[in-house]
Amino acid sequence: MALDLARFFRSHNADDARVRGARNRDVDRAIELCRALLTERGEVSGARVATEVLGAYQQLSDVQVEAFFDRLAAAFSVDAEAVQQAAAAYADDASPVNLIALQEAVEPPRQELFRRCNMAPGGTATLVDMRRRLLRTLDDHPHRIEIDADLTHLFRSWFNRGFLTLERIDWQTSAVVLERLIRYEAVHQIQGWRDLRRRLESDRRCYAFFHPALPQEPLIFIEVALTRAVTAQVQPLLDPDSPVDDPARATCAIFYSITNCQQGLRGVSFGNVLIKQVVDDLGQEFPRVRTFATLSPIPGFRAWLMERTTTAPGAMSKGLATLVAKGDDISAAEIAAVPSALRDEMMERCARYLISTLDGVGAQDSVARFHLANGARLERLNWMGDTSTTGLHRSYGLTVNYVYRLADLERNHDAYANRFRVASSRAFQQLTRPRR
């Protein structure tokens, strides 16, 4: 029996070693192809090797991809000695030649590797997906941030506004794109085809940015409701049975959802130019529309308020502390039934949360940072603006309207970018004043 067990463990360990060896060989081959691609000069042969590189990468298992990322970080970084020499030469003589030499020295070979990988069919899509997978690992492997920095640098060039096309999405758009809208929607989940069709009726608009290298893959899309007043509640906009209004009578365009679709393009900004382009297009199509506003979630408010119960427990009333302590068990009926004094306190605190900024960060709420940086103005806070489970969990049902006024965008943007000054309406400012 002892001999049988020993033989079993030797065999088992040998099998493990063979598996590990096969895994390592797959990663080694992918890295060898990367090195070969960097030495390839011809465009035709370069595209062939690039295709082999991406094919080898796509065959890797999740465990092998982890090893591949580590090898990318270690084997294709800058030559520190070359950087020091180029920097010393530029310090001695700040000539254009020395500057160019320094710029070449500080660029990691990975960037050229990724550029050449992009020559392969489907190269851009594969690299975007590679960054998606990479981002998930950065918390546990911070040294891989070098790879992320290289991909982000390239994507900001490859996905600049000059390469993007703005398209209106309607019911005649290809089913592939429509299915992806349903899958990607991140603000207000689309409940199937009937729900989507209502969002694409004549009193609605949906626009998306596309890139020629990612056909039928929306990068970001925005959903708009054409209304006769600034909307305070989102549920009527999402009701698939709501009557279709005459868009020619609309005076307001309400942006009620903006979704970034590609996780691998996180940090590559599309939203600001998308909103401005959509405002311009809607203004031309509907001259009566003079007000462009959002109906936005406040995703960080509840978490901020919960933190305040620990860091400043005496700063809120007992009623509010009790409400916060309910956690996820809170219901729309409970929120609707709170006394007016508690409602006023919640509105005041939410207004303060949205209008206050932190050094080096700006607005505390992520959605607020996006719209304020684009030059929008805090206009109105809405009680029970989103009574969905998600809305309650994010902000106790509160929503906010940001207004985009073309004449003020540049001034508001500059004030926020330079001094974190938040543009807000007089009515909104009134909310931040403690009530007696």
C-alpha positions as CSV (number, residue, x, y, z in Angstrom):
1,M,0.0,0.0,0.0
2,A,2.8,2.4,0.9
3,L,4.5,1.8,-2.5
4,D,1.2,2.4,-4.3
5,L,0.6,5.7,-2.5
6,A,4.2,6.8,-3.2
7,R,3.7,5.9,-6.9
8,F,0.4,7.8,-6.9
9,F,1.9,11.0,-5.5
10,R,4.9,10.8,-7.8
11,S,2.6,10.4,-10.7
12,H,0.3,13.2,-9.5
13,N,3.2,15.6,-9.0
14,A,4.6,14.7,-12.4
15,D,1.2,15.5,-14.0
16,D,1.1,18.9,-12.2
17,A,4.6,19.6,-13.4
18,R,3.7,18.8,-17.0
19,V,0.6,21.1,-16.8
20,R,2.7,23.9,-15.3
21,G,5.3,23.4,-18.0
22,A,2.6,23.5,-20.8
23,R,1.2,26.7,-19.2
24,N,4.6,28.3,-19.1
25,R,5.4,27.3,-22.7
26,D,2.2,29.0,-23.9
27,V,3.1,32.2,-22.1
28,D,6.7,31.9,-23.4
29,R,5.5,31.5,-27.0
30,A,3.2,34.6,-26.7
31,I,6.1,36.7,-25.3
32,E,8.5,35.4,-28.0
33,L,6.0,36.4,-30.6
34,C,5.9,39.9,-29.0
35,R,9.6,40.2,-29.3
36,A,9.5,39.0,-32.9
37,L,6.9,41.6,-33.7
38,L,9.1,44.4,-32.4
39,T,11.9,43.3,-34.6
40,E,9.7,42.9,-37.7
41,R,10.1,45.7,-40.3
42,G,7.8,44.8,-43.2
43,E,4.2,45.9,-43.0
44,V,2.8,42.7,-44.5
45,S,4.9,40.3,-42.4
46,G,4.4,42.6,-39.4
47,A,0.6,42.3,-39.7
48,R,1.0,38.5,-40.0
49,V,3.1,38.4,-36.8
50,A,0.7,40.7,-35.0
51,T,-2.1,38.4,-35.9
52,E,-0.1,35.5,-34.4
53,V,0.6,37.5,-31.2
54,L,-3.1,38.3,-30.6
55,G,-4.0,34.7,-31.5
56,A,-1.5,33.4,-28.9
57,Y,-2.8,35.8,-26.3
58,Q,-6.4,34.9,-26.9
59,Q,-5.6,31.2,-26.4
60,L,-4.2,31.9,-22.9
61,S,-6.2,30.8,-19.8
62,D,-7.0,33.3,-17.1
63,V,-4.1,32.0,-15.0
64,Q,-1.8,32.3,-18.1
65,V,-3.0,35.9,-18.8
66,E,-1.9,36.8,-15.3
67,A,1.6,35.5,-16.0
68,F,1.5,37.2,-19.4
69,F,0.8,40.6,-17.8
70,D,3.7,40.2,-15.4
71,R,6.0,39.3,-18.3
72,L,4.8,42.4,-20.3
73,A,5.5,44.6,-17.3
74,A,9.0,43.1,-16.8
75,A,10.3,42.6,-20.3
76,F,9.0,45.6,-22.2
77,S,9.7,48.5,-19.8
78,V,12.1,51.4,-20.4
79,D,15.8,51.0,-20.1
80,A,16.5,53.0,-16.9
81,E,20.2,53.6,-17.8
82,A,19.3,54.9,-21.3
83,V,16.8,57.3,-19.7
84,Q,19.4,58.6,-17.3
85,Q,21.9,59.1,-20.0
86,A,19.3,60.9,-22.3
87,A,18.2,63.1,-19.4
88,A,21.8,64.0,-18.5
89,A,22.5,64.9,-22.2
90,Y,19.3,67.1,-22.3
91,A,20.2,68.8,-19.0
92,D,23.7,69.7,-20.5
93,D,22.3,70.8,-23.8
94,A,18.5,71.4,-24.2
95,S,18.7,71.0,-28.0
96,P,15.8,69.6,-30.1
97,V,17.9,66.5,-30.9
98,N,18.5,65.7,-27.2
99,L,14.8,66.3,-26.5
100,I,13.8,63.8,-29.1
101,A,16.3,61.3,-27.8
102,L,14.9,61.8,-24.3
103,Q,11.4,61.3,-25.5
104,E,12.4,58.1,-27.3
105,A,14.2,56.8,-24.2
106,V,11.2,57.3,-21.8
107,E,8.7,55.6,-24.1
108,P,8.4,51.9,-23.1
109,P,8.8,49.3,-25.9
110,R,5.3,48.2,-24.9
111,Q,3.8,51.2,-26.7
112,E,5.4,50.2,-30.0
113,L,4.4,46.6,-29.4
114,F,0.7,47.6,-28.9
115,R,0.9,49.9,-32.0
116,R,2.1,46.9,-34.1
117,C,-0.5,44.6,-32.5
118,N,-3.1,47.1,-33.8
119,M,-2.1,46.2,-37.3
120,A,-3.8,42.8,-37.0
121,P,-7.5,42.4,-37.9
122,G,-9.5,43.0,-34.8
123,G,-6.4,44.4,-33.0
124,T,-8.1,47.4,-31.5
125,A,-10.9,45.3,-30.0
126,T,-8.5,42.8,-28.6
127,L,-6.4,45.5,-27.0
128,V,-9.5,47.2,-25.5
129,D,-10.5,43.9,-24.0
130,M,-7.0,43.3,-22.8
131,R,-7.2,46.5,-20.8
132,R,-10.6,45.4,-19.4
133,R,-9.0,42.3,-18.0
134,L,-5.9,44.2,-16.8
135,L,-8.0,46.7,-14.8
136,R,-9.4,43.9,-12.7
137,T,-6.0,43.0,-11.5
138,L,-4.4,46.3,-10.6
139,D,-5.5,46.4,-7.0
140,D,-3.6,43.1,-6.3
141,H,-0.8,43.8,-8.8
142,P,0.0,47.5,-8.8
143,H,3.2,47.1,-10.8
144,R,1.0,46.4,-13.8
145,I,0.0,50.1,-13.8
146,E,2.7,50.6,-16.4
147,I,0.8,48.5,-18.9
148,D,-2.4,50.4,-18.1
149,A,-0.6,53.7,-18.6
150,D,0.7,52.6,-22.0
151,L,-2.7,51.4,-23.2
152,T,-4.5,54.5,-21.9
153,H,-2.0,56.8,-23.6
154,L,-2.6,55.1,-27.0
155,F,-6.4,54.9,-26.6
156,R,-6.6,58.6,-26.0
157,S,-5.1,59.1,-29.4
158,W,-6.9,56.3,-31.2
159,F,-10.3,57.3,-29.8
160,N,-10.1,61.1,-30.1
161,R,-13.2,62.9,-31.4
162,G,-11.8,63.0,-35.0
163,F,-12.2,59.3,-35.3
164,L,-15.6,59.0,-33.7
165,T,-19.0,59.1,-35.5
166,L,-22.2,60.2,-33.8
167,E,-25.2,58.1,-34.8
168,R,-28.8,58.3,-33.8
169,I,-30.2,54.9,-32.6
170,D,-33.8,54.1,-33.5
171,W,-35.9,51.1,-34.0
172,Q,-34.5,50.6,-37.5
173,T,-30.9,50.3,-36.1
174,S,-29.4,46.8,-36.5
175,A,-30.6,44.2,-33.9
176,V,-27.0,43.7,-32.9
177,V,-26.6,47.3,-31.7
178,L,-30.1,47.2,-30.0
179,E,-29.2,44.1,-28.1
180,R,-26.0,45.7,-26.9
181,L,-27.9,48.7,-25.7
182,I,-30.0,46.4,-23.5
183,R,-26.9,44.7,-22.2
184,Y,-24.8,47.8,-21.6
185,E,-27.4,50.1,-20.1
186,A,-26.0,51.0,-16.6
187,V,-28.2,53.7,-15.2
188,H,-31.8,52.5,-15.7
189,Q,-31.9,48.8,-16.8
190,I,-33.8,48.2,-20.0
191,Q,-36.5,45.6,-19.3
192,G,-36.6,43.9,-22.7
193,W,-37.6,44.9,-26.2
194,R,-40.9,46.5,-25.3
195,D,-39.1,48.9,-22.9
196,L,-36.4,49.6,-25.4
197,R,-38.9,50.4,-28.1
198,R,-40.6,53.0,-25.9
199,R,-37.2,54.6,-25.3
200,L,-36.8,55.0,-29.1
201,E,-40.2,56.5,-29.9
202,S,-40.6,59.9,-31.6
203,D,-40.5,61.9,-28.3
204,R,-37.2,60.2,-27.3
205,R,-33.8,60.3,-28.8
206,C,-30.8,58.0,-28.3
207,Y,-27.3,58.8,-29.6
208,A,-24.1,56.8,-29.5
209,F,-20.5,57.3,-30.5
210,F,-18.9,54.6,-32.7
211,H,-15.4,54.0,-33.8
212,P,-14.5,52.5,-37.3
213,A,-12.3,49.8,-35.6
214,L,-15.2,48.6,-33.5
215,P,-18.2,48.2,-35.9
216,Q,-21.6,47.9,-34.2
217,E,-20.0,48.4,-30.8
218,P,-21.3,51.6,-29.1
219,L,-18.6,53.3,-27.0
220,I,-21.0,55.5,-25.1
221,F,-24.7,56.3,-25.5
222,I,-27.1,58.9,-24.2
223,E,-30.9,58.7,-23.8
224,V,-33.0,61.8,-24.1
225,A,-36.6,62.6,-23.4
226,L,-38.3,65.5,-25.2
227,T,-40.6,67.1,-22.7
228,R,-42.5,70.4,-22.0
229,A,-40.9,71.0,-18.6
230,V,-37.8,70.0,-16.7
231,T,-38.7,66.5,-15.3
232,A,-38.3,65.7,-11.6
233,Q,-39.2,62.0,-11.6
234,V,-37.6,59.3,-13.7
235,Q,-40.2,56.5,-13.4
236,P,-42.7,58.3,-15.8
237,L,-39.9,58.5,-18.4
238,L,-39.2,54.8,-18.1
239,D,-42.9,53.6,-18.2
240,P,-43.3,51.6,-21.4
241,D,-47.0,52.4,-21.3
242,S,-46.6,56.2,-21.2
243,P,-48.3,58.1,-24.0
244,V,-46.0,59.3,-26.8
245,D,-46.0,63.1,-26.9
246,D,-45.6,65.3,-29.9
247,P,-41.9,66.2,-30.1
248,A,-42.6,69.4,-32.0
249,R,-44.2,70.8,-28.9
250,A,-41.2,70.0,-26.6
251,T,-39.3,72.8,-25.0
252,C,-36.9,70.7,-22.9
253,A,-34.5,67.9,-23.6
254,I,-33.9,65.7,-20.6
255,F,-30.8,63.6,-20.6
256,Y,-31.9,60.8,-18.3
257,S,-29.2,58.1,-18.9
258,I,-25.5,58.1,-20.1
259,T,-23.7,54.8,-20.3
260,N,-20.1,54.1,-21.0
261,C,-20.1,50.7,-22.8
262,Q,-16.5,49.6,-22.9
263,Q,-14.8,48.9,-19.6
264,G,-11.4,48.8,-21.4
265,L,-11.8,52.5,-22.3
266,R,-12.4,53.6,-18.8
267,G,-10.7,57.0,-18.3
268,V,-10.9,57.9,-22.0
269,S,-13.4,60.7,-22.0
270,F,-16.3,60.7,-24.4
271,G,-19.2,62.1,-22.4
272,N,-18.3,65.8,-22.6
273,V,-18.1,65.9,-26.4
274,L,-21.1,63.7,-26.7
275,I,-23.4,65.9,-24.7
276,K,-22.2,69.1,-26.5
277,Q,-22.8,67.4,-29.9
278,V,-26.2,66.2,-28.9
279,V,-27.2,69.6,-27.6
280,D,-26.2,71.1,-30.9
281,D,-28.0,68.5,-32.9
282,L,-31.2,68.7,-30.9
283,G,-31.2,72.5,-31.0
284,Q,-31.1,72.3,-34.8
285,E,-33.8,69.7,-35.1
286,F,-36.1,71.3,-32.5
287,P,-35.8,75.1,-32.4
288,R,-38.4,75.3,-29.6
289,V,-36.1,73.3,-27.2
290,R,-34.2,75.9,-25.2
291,T,-33.6,74.0,-22.0
292,F,-31.1,71.1,-21.9
293,A,-31.1,69.4,-18.5
294,T,-30.2,66.0,-17.0
295,L,-32.2,63.9,-14.6
296,S,-29.3,62.4,-12.8
297,P,-28.7,59.8,-10.1
298,I,-26.7,60.7,-7.0
299,P,-24.8,57.4,-6.6
300,G,-22.6,58.4,-3.7
301,F,-25.0,60.2,-1.4
302,R,-26.2,57.2,0.7
303,A,-22.7,55.9,1.3
304,W,-21.5,59.4,2.3
305,L,-24.4,59.8,4.7
306,M,-23.7,56.4,6.2
307,E,-20.1,57.4,6.7
308,R,-21.2,60.6,8.5
309,T,-23.1,58.5,11.1
310,T,-19.7,57.3,12.1
311,T,-17.5,60.3,11.6
312,A,-19.9,62.9,12.8
313,P,-22.8,61.1,14.6
314,G,-24.0,64.3,16.5
315,A,-24.3,66.3,13.3
316,M,-27.6,64.7,12.2
317,S,-31.0,64.3,13.9
318,K,-32.0,61.2,15.6
319,G,-34.7,60.6,13.0
320,L,-32.2,60.8,10.1
321,A,-29.7,58.5,12.0
322,T,-32.5,56.0,12.5
323,L,-33.4,56.1,8.8
324,V,-29.8,55.6,7.7
325,A,-29.4,52.7,10.2
326,K,-32.1,50.7,8.3
327,G,-29.6,50.1,5.5
328,D,-30.9,48.2,2.5
329,D,-34.3,47.5,4.2
330,I,-35.5,51.0,3.4
331,S,-38.6,51.1,1.2
332,A,-40.1,53.8,-1.0
333,A,-43.2,54.0,1.2
334,E,-41.0,54.7,4.3
335,I,-39.2,57.5,2.4
336,A,-42.5,59.0,1.2
337,A,-43.9,59.0,4.7
338,V,-41.0,60.8,6.5
339,P,-42.0,64.0,8.4
340,S,-41.4,67.3,6.5
341,A,-38.6,68.2,8.9
342,L,-36.7,65.0,8.2
343,R,-37.3,65.5,4.5
344,D,-35.9,69.0,4.7
345,E,-32.9,67.8,6.5
346,M,-32.2,65.1,3.9
347,M,-32.6,67.6,1.1
348,E,-30.2,70.0,2.8
349,R,-27.6,67.4,3.4
350,C,-27.8,66.1,-0.1
351,A,-27.5,69.6,-1.5
352,R,-24.4,70.2,0.7
353,Y,-23.0,66.9,-0.5
354,L,-23.4,67.9,-4.1
355,I,-22.1,71.4,-3.9
356,S,-19.1,70.8,-1.6
357,T,-15.7,69.9,-3.1
358,L,-12.6,68.3,-1.8
359,D,-9.0,69.4,-2.6
360,G,-7.6,67.5,-5.5
361,V,-10.8,65.7,-6.1
362,G,-13.5,68.2,-6.8
363,A,-17.1,67.3,-6.3
364,Q,-17.6,64.3,-4.0
365,D,-20.2,62.6,-6.2
366,S,-18.9,60.9,-9.4
367,V,-21.8,62.0,-11.5
368,A,-21.6,65.5,-10.2
369,R,-17.8,65.6,-11.1
370,F,-18.7,64.6,-14.7
371,H,-21.4,67.2,-15.3
372,L,-19.8,70.1,-13.4
373,A,-16.5,69.5,-15.2
374,N,-18.5,69.8,-18.5
375,G,-19.8,73.2,-17.5
376,A,-23.3,72.2,-16.3
377,R,-25.1,74.0,-13.4
378,L,-26.7,72.4,-10.4
379,E,-30.3,73.3,-10.9
380,R,-32.8,71.4,-8.7
381,L,-32.9,68.6,-6.2
382,N,-35.9,66.2,-6.6
383,W,-37.6,64.4,-3.7
384,M,-38.6,60.8,-4.7
385,G,-37.1,61.4,-8.1
386,D,-36.2,57.7,-8.5
387,T,-38.2,55.2,-6.4
388,S,-36.6,52.1,-7.9
389,T,-34.7,49.8,-5.6
390,T,-31.5,51.1,-7.1
391,G,-32.5,54.7,-6.6
392,L,-33.4,54.1,-3.0
393,H,-30.1,52.3,-2.3
394,R,-28.0,55.0,-4.0
395,S,-29.6,58.2,-2.7
396,Y,-32.9,57.4,-0.8
397,G,-34.8,58.2,-4.1
398,L,-33.3,61.7,-4.6
399,T,-32.3,62.8,-8.1
400,V,-30.8,66.1,-9.4
401,N,-31.2,68.2,-12.5
402,Y,-28.1,69.6,-14.0
403,V,-28.7,72.3,-16.7
404,Y,-26.5,72.8,-19.8
405,R,-26.7,76.4,-20.9
406,L,-24.5,76.9,-23.9
407,A,-23.7,80.5,-23.1
408,D,-22.4,79.5,-19.6
409,L,-20.6,76.2,-20.3
410,E,-17.1,77.7,-20.8
411,R,-17.3,80.0,-17.8
412,N,-18.7,77.3,-15.5
413,H,-16.1,74.8,-16.7
414,D,-13.2,77.2,-16.1
415,A,-14.4,78.1,-12.6
416,Y,-14.7,74.4,-11.7
417,A,-11.5,73.3,-13.4
418,N,-9.4,76.1,-11.9
419,R,-10.9,76.7,-8.5
420,F,-13.5,73.9,-8.0
421,R,-16.2,76.5,-7.9
422,V,-19.6,74.8,-8.4
423,A,-22.2,76.6,-10.5
424,S,-25.6,76.3,-9.0
425,S,-29.0,78.0,-9.2
426,R,-30.3,80.3,-6.5
427,A,-33.0,77.8,-5.6
428,F,-30.3,75.1,-5.2
429,Q,-28.2,77.4,-3.0
430,Q,-31.2,78.0,-0.8
431,L,-31.3,74.3,0.0
432,T,-27.9,74.3,1.6
433,R,-29.0,76.8,4.2
434,P,-29.9,75.2,7.6
435,R,-33.7,75.4,8.2
436,R,-34.9,76.8,11.5
